[in-house]
Each structure stands twice: as structure tokens, then as C-alpha cells.
Amino acid sequence: MKLYAKTISATLPDWASIVTKSADLFEIEINDEHPNFQSLLEDLETEIEPGIMGVKAEDLCSRLGTEMSKPNLHQLIEQAQTLISLIATHPHYEQLLKTGYQPDLNIADAQTALTYLQWELERNRESSD
């Protein structure tokens, strides 16, 4: 499991390690099968909604001494476009298409939707300048 954070504590537990670090983001790999991590999850587990038990990301980050990253929408769009491109060229996806997979909406539709969203963000930025 991965966690992206703006800040981290000086020391991380033995079940967490920094994978990458940039000027504004830490990528943390969590060994979610480690017994100490499982124990922490059990300790933090609460009823999120009636009948639904889980762990709130804020509680986990607080315990880790991290501040969650909230990437801006432009960054998320770029990441989504990259992932969609990887899906479009993935051998398993190509094999699905060869065997007759015909979705109502396709990869190009998703790419177009993201492009329109990006244009709208840029238009709104220009009008606010």
C-alpha cells in the first residue's frame, strides 16, 4: 500500500519506508501485512458509517506523523492521462479488444473528457487573472 504525504515524522515505523521524495511530496510504501501495522489498524478501526467499520486516512496519517497530500487538479489530470495511456497500450487491454471487448465508452472518450476538463481549468485560470 502506498501513502502520499506532504510532511513526515523524523522516524517511520518499521512497516513504512520512503520510496521517493520530491520537494513537495513523499511517497511512502506501507507493508500492510506487517503485524504491527495490522495491530495499528485494529486500534484505529471505527464505525465510519452505520454498520461500516474502517480506518479514516486522517487518523492513520496523524498516527504516522504525516500530513496527507492533496495534489491540485492539474496534477491529478496529468496522472490520469498517463495512466489511461498505459492502459491503452497494455497487452491485456489490447487482448481484450482483439477478443471482442467493445465498451460503450472507450479509452479515447476518457482521454477526451480529461482534455475538456483541463481546458476548462485553464479557461477559468485565465479569466481569474
Salt bridges, closest charged atoms under 4 A:
ASP14 OD2 - HIS34 NE2 3.50
GLU27 OE2 - LYS2 NZ 2.87
ASP43 OD2 - ARG63 NH2 2.94
GLU67 OE2 - LYS6 NZ 3.47
GLU120 OE2 - ARG123 NH2 2.62
